[in-house]
Amino acid sequence: MQDEEQFFHWLEVPDNAPILFEDLPWLLAEARNPDRSTFLKQFEASASQLNFEQELPQAVRRGRLVVRDPLTGTPQSSPIGAALKRAVVFPLQDLRPFLAELGMGVRIREKAPESEPVQREKDNPPVARFIAGKRVAPIHAQRSNLLTAIIEQAIQQAGSDGTALVWAELEAMANQNVPPFIGASEGELKYLDGGETKFLRRKNLGDRLERRAKALAKAPR
């Protein structure tokens, strides 16, 4: 764990979720220049962001900063252009050793007590997550209900987000009555939602997977 007295500037993150590379310059500039109370300090923060925009790609090329594939989470070797912008870094594994060289630390922000109001999402937007090495759109970007988690599980088991393969995994679960499923019939899967029997059809799944793919393409923004 990094010594609290070791660094003057800190990048605070809510957790160790991956961060888009293209978001790093302004995040680091804010960490280095938290005071924006005067025009001069705002100018210094803007200059710091420009410096990071130049320095970070160079650090990647020289192997000082590890960046990862946004879908698999595996390290990438010197991506450039759009591929670099879409790459991600993990705060603790990737950013911490790099920022230590710059005299900056990384720490996980302490969670507010449950009695305190949670910061509004637009002020602290969720980032894309990894589930078993797969990048998953923030939950607000999906049609969130009790099927979301089991569909993600089916995608992982299928190793694909193709409708046919995911449907086959879900159908197998439904035939085994894996909750919330209670059975399957030709072309539809039955599940319980609050005591009410509902049906998931193959076309509905295809629509959901299409929305998910679009959300992944945009997340996080």
PLY file of the C-alpha trace (Angstrom):
ply
format ascii 1.0
element vertex 221
property float x
property float y
property float z
element edge 220
property int vertex1
property int vertex2
end_header
0.00 0.00 0.00
1.32 3.45 -0.88
2.38 5.63 2.04
-0.12 8.45 2.64
2.81 10.80 3.27
4.71 9.80 0.14
2.84 11.87 -2.44
1.49 15.40 -2.55
-0.94 14.67 -5.41
-3.40 11.79 -5.44
-5.72 10.30 -8.03
-8.76 9.11 -6.11
-10.98 6.48 -7.73
-14.16 4.81 -6.43
-12.77 1.32 -7.08
-10.27 -0.56 -9.24
-12.55 -0.56 -12.29
-10.80 0.09 -15.63
-10.49 3.65 -16.95
-10.49 4.64 -20.60
-7.09 5.83 -21.77
-8.59 8.88 -23.48
-10.03 10.00 -20.11
-6.66 9.89 -18.34
-5.31 13.36 -19.29
-8.11 15.33 -17.68
-8.41 12.96 -14.71
-4.71 13.30 -13.94
-4.80 17.05 -14.57
-7.63 17.38 -12.04
-5.68 15.27 -9.52
-2.60 17.43 -9.97
-4.54 20.72 -10.03
-7.55 20.31 -7.72
-7.79 24.05 -7.04
-9.56 25.88 -9.90
-10.48 28.96 -7.88
-8.61 31.50 -10.04
-8.05 32.01 -13.74
-4.34 31.29 -13.28
-5.05 27.97 -11.58
-7.52 27.04 -14.34
-4.85 27.87 -16.92
-2.34 25.68 -15.07
-4.83 22.80 -15.05
-5.44 23.15 -18.79
-1.70 23.22 -19.44
-1.28 20.12 -17.27
-3.94 18.29 -19.31
-2.17 19.18 -22.56
1.10 17.88 -21.13
-0.51 14.59 -20.15
-2.06 14.26 -23.62
1.49 14.33 -25.02
3.27 12.36 -22.29
0.88 9.43 -21.85
1.12 8.04 -25.42
4.91 8.31 -25.17
4.84 6.40 -21.89
2.83 3.62 -23.55
5.25 3.40 -26.48
8.21 3.18 -24.10
6.56 0.49 -22.00
6.29 2.64 -18.88
2.48 2.52 -18.83
0.52 -0.69 -19.45
-2.73 -0.38 -21.40
-5.23 -3.18 -21.99
-7.69 -4.42 -24.56
-11.14 -3.09 -23.54
-12.84 -6.41 -24.31
-10.41 -8.96 -22.90
-8.43 -6.94 -20.34
-5.14 -8.31 -21.68
-2.12 -5.98 -22.11
-1.71 -4.41 -25.55
1.61 -3.80 -27.25
1.95 -0.19 -28.40
-1.57 0.52 -29.73
-1.93 3.78 -31.65
-4.69 6.12 -32.74
-8.25 5.04 -32.02
-7.06 1.71 -30.57
-5.07 3.58 -27.93
-7.98 5.88 -27.07
-10.25 2.87 -26.55
-7.68 1.03 -24.44
-8.17 0.86 -20.67
-5.95 0.90 -17.60
-6.52 -0.50 -14.12
-5.83 2.09 -11.42
-3.90 -0.18 -9.05
-2.10 -2.59 -11.38
-1.29 -0.19 -14.25
-1.56 3.42 -13.13
-0.10 3.18 -9.64
3.48 2.20 -10.61
3.51 4.69 -13.50
2.20 7.62 -11.46
4.64 6.86 -8.65
7.41 7.83 -11.07
5.68 11.19 -11.50
5.30 11.76 -7.77
1.58 10.96 -7.75
-0.32 8.31 -5.84
-3.49 6.29 -6.49
-5.96 5.43 -3.78
-9.46 4.04 -3.52
-11.94 6.64 -2.34
-13.60 5.76 0.96
-17.27 4.90 0.58
-19.70 7.35 2.11
-21.81 6.04 5.00
-25.18 4.72 3.91
-26.87 7.62 5.68
-25.17 10.13 3.39
-26.70 10.88 -0.02
-24.98 9.21 -2.95
-23.39 11.59 -5.44
-25.55 12.01 -8.51
-24.61 9.72 -11.37
-24.04 12.56 -13.83
-21.36 13.95 -11.52
-19.72 10.56 -11.08
-20.57 8.54 -14.21
-20.16 4.77 -14.01
-17.37 3.16 -15.97
-17.47 -0.01 -17.95
-16.78 -3.09 -15.85
-15.16 -6.45 -16.48
-16.97 -9.68 -15.69
-14.69 -12.69 -16.08
-12.53 -10.73 -18.50
-15.49 -9.39 -20.48
-16.26 -5.70 -20.70
-19.81 -5.00 -19.61
-21.77 -1.82 -20.17
-22.76 0.21 -17.09
-26.02 -1.19 -15.79
-27.91 2.06 -16.46
-27.06 1.71 -20.14
-28.83 -1.61 -20.38
-32.45 -2.62 -20.02
-31.98 -3.58 -16.42
-34.13 -6.35 -14.95
-33.64 -9.73 -13.32
-32.54 -11.29 -16.64
-29.53 -8.97 -17.09
-27.15 -10.98 -14.89
-28.13 -14.39 -16.27
-27.80 -13.15 -19.85
-24.29 -11.91 -19.03
-23.56 -15.36 -17.57
-24.83 -17.01 -20.76
-22.61 -14.74 -22.88
-19.58 -15.77 -20.82
-20.41 -19.46 -21.08
-21.01 -19.19 -24.81
-17.85 -17.15 -25.36
-19.88 -14.99 -27.71
-22.71 -12.47 -27.74
-24.27 -14.02 -30.83
-27.99 -14.59 -30.43
-27.95 -18.28 -31.41
-25.15 -19.24 -29.00
-26.50 -17.19 -26.10
-30.00 -18.55 -26.67
-28.68 -22.11 -26.52
-27.05 -21.41 -23.13
-30.21 -19.77 -21.76
-32.40 -22.58 -23.08
-30.22 -25.12 -21.28
-30.58 -23.14 -18.05
-34.34 -22.90 -18.50
-34.63 -26.64 -19.06
-32.80 -27.13 -15.75
-35.04 -24.53 -14.03
-32.08 -22.33 -13.13
-33.65 -19.29 -11.42
-35.42 -17.21 -12.53
-36.33 -19.69 -15.29
-39.11 -22.22 -14.73
-39.02 -24.03 -18.05
-38.77 -23.75 -21.81
-41.06 -24.38 -24.74
-40.67 -23.98 -28.47
-39.18 -20.55 -29.10
-39.65 -19.11 -25.62
-38.24 -19.38 -22.11
-40.49 -19.04 -19.07
-39.34 -17.17 -15.98
-40.81 -15.72 -12.80
-40.75 -12.01 -12.18
-42.26 -11.02 -8.85
-44.51 -14.09 -8.86
-45.69 -13.37 -12.40
-44.84 -15.78 -15.23
-43.19 -14.02 -18.16
-41.63 -15.18 -21.40
-38.33 -14.44 -23.10
-38.47 -15.04 -26.84
-35.56 -15.40 -29.18
-36.36 -12.14 -30.97
-36.51 -10.30 -27.62
-33.08 -11.70 -26.74
-31.69 -10.57 -30.09
-33.02 -7.06 -29.46
-31.48 -7.00 -25.99
-28.11 -8.18 -27.29
-28.18 -5.53 -29.99
-28.86 -2.80 -27.40
-26.08 -4.22 -25.24
-23.61 -4.10 -28.12
-24.51 -0.46 -28.80
-24.12 0.40 -25.11
-20.69 -1.26 -25.02
-19.61 0.70 -28.07
-20.46 3.93 -26.31
-19.45 3.14 -22.71
-18.04 4.88 -20.84
-18.75 8.39 -22.11
0 1
1 2
2 3
3 4
4 5
5 6
6 7
7 8
8 9
9 10
10 11
11 12
12 13
13 14
14 15
15 16
16 17
17 18
18 19
19 20
20 21
21 22
22 23
23 24
24 25
25 26
26 27
27 28
28 29
29 30
30 31
31 32
32 33
33 34
34 35
35 36
36 37
37 38
38 39
39 40
40 41
41 42
42 43
43 44
44 45
45 46
46 47
47 48
48 49
49 50
50 51
51 52
52 53
53 54
54 55
55 56
56 57
57 58
58 59
59 60
60 61
61 62
62 63
63 64
64 65
65 66
66 67
67 68
68 69
69 70
70 71
71 72
72 73
73 74
74 75
75 76
76 77
77 78
78 79
79 80
80 81
81 82
82 83
83 84
84 85
85 86
86 87
87 88
88 89
89 90
90 91
91 92
92 93
93 94
94 95
95 96
96 97
97 98
98 99
99 100
100 101
101 102
102 103
103 104
104 105
105 106
106 107
107 108
108 109
109 110
110 111
111 112
112 113
113 114
114 115
115 116
116 117
117 118
118 119
119 120
120 121
121 122
122 123
123 124
124 125
125 126
126 127
127 128
128 129
129 130
130 131
131 132
132 133
133 134
134 135
135 136
136 137
137 138
138 139
139 140
140 141
141 142
142 143
143 144
144 145
145 146
146 147
147 148
148 149
149 150
150 151
151 152
152 153
153 154
154 155
155 156
156 157
157 158
158 159
159 160
160 161
161 162
162 163
163 164
164 165
165 166
166 167
167 168
168 169
169 170
170 171
171 172
172 173
173 174
174 175
175 176
176 177
177 178
178 179
179 180
180 181
181 182
182 183
183 184
184 185
185 186
186 187
187 188
188 189
189 190
190 191
191 192
192 193
193 194
194 195
195 196
196 197
197 198
198 199
199 200
200 201
201 202
202 203
203 204
204 205
205 206
206 207
207 208
208 209
209 210
210 211
211 212
212 213
213 214
214 215
215 216
216 217
217 218
218 219
219 220
